[in-house]
Amino acid sequence: MSPSARQPARQSKIEPVAKTRLRLWLKLLKLSRQLEGELRDNLRVEFQTTLPRFDVMAALYRFPKGLLMSELSAALKVSNGNVTGIVDRLLNDSFVTRAAVPGDRRALRVKLTAAGKKEFLKQADQHEGWVDDLLGNLSGNDAKLMIELVEKAFSNSAREPSDQ
């Protein structure tokens, strides 16, 4: 009997594509959680604020005329109740105004104040620096390639990735 005939057949080391994609998702999830945790900690320490407050201010900054509370919750993909509590705290800090919408007794429009814009810009500048540091092992070309690949991953779906 030849030596090759005595050895059991070796299983292929090739991983099925579905398993590779699952591993990719787990890696992306781990990366996202790690980055988000660092950003949460930095915002808490540096600005005594939270990531949800930052996200609300960022959404309002993009809409200088303000947003209806329902539009704000839709933009952030959270419930109206979650947004209401955050807006209440931002209102107490004089970072936003909230006003009734003429013709709709239930609707409220929220808008950043001048102080809110100033505070958001200060936080956003730091936030950008933190993200740059956290992803500092990636070159600009690496980052562009990853953006393209994430966009490609969403191309099979009606759901588009959010630019937030």
C-alpha positions in Angstrom: 0.0 0.0 0.0 1.4 3.4 -0.9 2.0 6.0 1.9 -0.7 8.3 0.4 -3.3 5.5 0.5 -2.7 5.0 4.2 -3.4 8.6 5.2 -7.0 9.7 5.8 -8.3 12.2 3.3 -7.6 15.8 4.5 -10.6 18.0 4.9 -10.4 21.2 2.9 -9.3 24.3 4.8 -11.5 26.4 2.6 -14.1 28.2 4.7 -17.6 28.4 3.2 -18.5 32.0 2.1 -21.4 32.2 4.5 -19.0 31.5 7.5 -16.6 34.1 6.2 -19.4 36.6 6.0 -20.5 35.7 9.5 -16.9 36.2 10.8 -16.9 39.6 9.0 -20.1 40.7 10.7 -18.7 39.7 14.1 -15.5 41.7 13.5 -17.5 44.7 12.3 -19.8 44.5 15.4 -16.8 44.2 17.7 -15.1 47.2 16.0 -18.3 49.3 16.2 -18.9 48.5 19.9 -15.3 49.3 20.7 -15.3 52.6 18.9 -18.7 53.6 20.4 -17.5 52.7 23.9 -14.5 54.9 23.5 -16.5 57.8 22.1 -19.1 57.5 24.9 -16.3 57.6 27.5 -14.6 60.6 25.9 -17.9 62.6 25.6 -18.7 61.8 29.3 -15.2 62.8 30.5 -14.5 65.8 28.2 -18.0 67.3 27.9 -20.1 65.7 30.7 -22.5 64.6 28.0 -23.8 61.4 26.3 -23.6 60.0 22.8 -27.4 60.3 22.4 -27.2 64.0 23.3 -24.4 64.4 20.8 -26.4 62.6 18.1 -29.5 64.8 18.7 -27.4 67.9 18.4 -25.7 66.6 15.3 -29.1 65.9 13.6 -30.3 69.3 14.5 -27.1 71.0 13.3 -27.8 69.5 9.8 -31.2 71.2 9.8 -30.8 74.8 10.8 -34.6 75.4 10.5 -35.1 72.6 13.0 -37.0 69.4 12.9 -40.3 68.2 14.1 -39.9 65.8 17.1 -41.2 63.0 14.9 -38.7 63.8 12.2 -35.9 63.9 14.7 -36.8 60.5 16.1 -37.1 59.1 12.6 -33.7 60.5 11.7 -32.1 58.9 14.7 -34.1 55.7 14.4 -35.3 55.8 18.0 -38.7 56.2 19.7 -40.3 59.6 20.3 -40.1 58.9 24.0 -36.3 58.5 23.8 -35.9 61.8 21.9 -38.3 63.7 24.3 -36.1 63.0 27.3 -32.9 64.1 25.6 -34.5 67.2 24.1 -35.9 68.1 27.6 -32.3 68.0 29.0 -30.9 70.0 26.1 -33.7 72.5 26.6 -32.7 72.8 30.3 -29.1 73.5 29.2 -30.3 76.2 26.7 -28.9 74.2 23.7 -32.3 73.9 22.0 -35.6 75.6 21.6 -38.9 73.8 21.3 -41.9 75.5 19.7 -45.4 74.5 18.7 -46.1 74.2 15.0 -48.9 76.5 13.8 -51.9 74.4 12.7 -50.9 71.2 14.5 -51.5 71.3 18.2 -49.5 68.0 18.8 -46.4 68.9 16.7 -43.3 70.5 18.2 -40.3 71.8 16.2 -36.9 71.6 17.9 -34.0 73.8 16.9 -30.4 74.4 18.1 -29.8 77.7 19.8 -26.7 79.8 19.2 -25.2 78.3 22.4 -26.2 74.8 21.2 -24.5 75.3 17.8 -21.3 76.6 19.5 -21.3 73.7 21.9 -22.0 71.1 19.2 -19.2 72.5 17.0 -16.7 72.2 19.9 -17.9 68.6 20.6 -17.9 67.7 16.9 -14.3 68.9 16.4 -13.1 66.7 19.3 -15.3 63.8 18.1 -13.7 63.9 14.7 -10.2 63.9 16.3 -11.1 60.9 18.5 -12.4 58.9 15.5 -9.3 59.9 13.5 -7.1 58.6 16.4 -9.1 55.4 16.9 -8.9 54.6 13.2 -5.3 55.9 12.8 -4.0 52.5 11.7 -6.0 52.9 8.5 -4.6 55.0 5.6 -6.9 57.3 3.8 -7.0 54.8 0.9 -7.8 52.0 3.4 -10.7 54.1 4.8 -12.0 54.9 1.3 -11.9 51.2 0.4 -13.7 50.2 3.5 -16.4 52.8 2.8 -16.8 51.4 -0.7 -17.0 47.8 0.6 -19.7 48.7 3.2 -21.7 50.5 0.5 -21.3 47.4 -1.7 -22.6 45.3 1.1 -25.8 47.4 1.2 -26.2 47.3 -2.6 -28.1 44.0 -2.3 -30.7 45.6 -0.1 -33.3 48.3 -0.2 -31.8 49.5 3.0 -29.1 52.1 2.4 -26.4 52.7 5.1 -26.9 55.9 7.1 -24.2 58.6 6.8 -24.4 59.2 10.5 
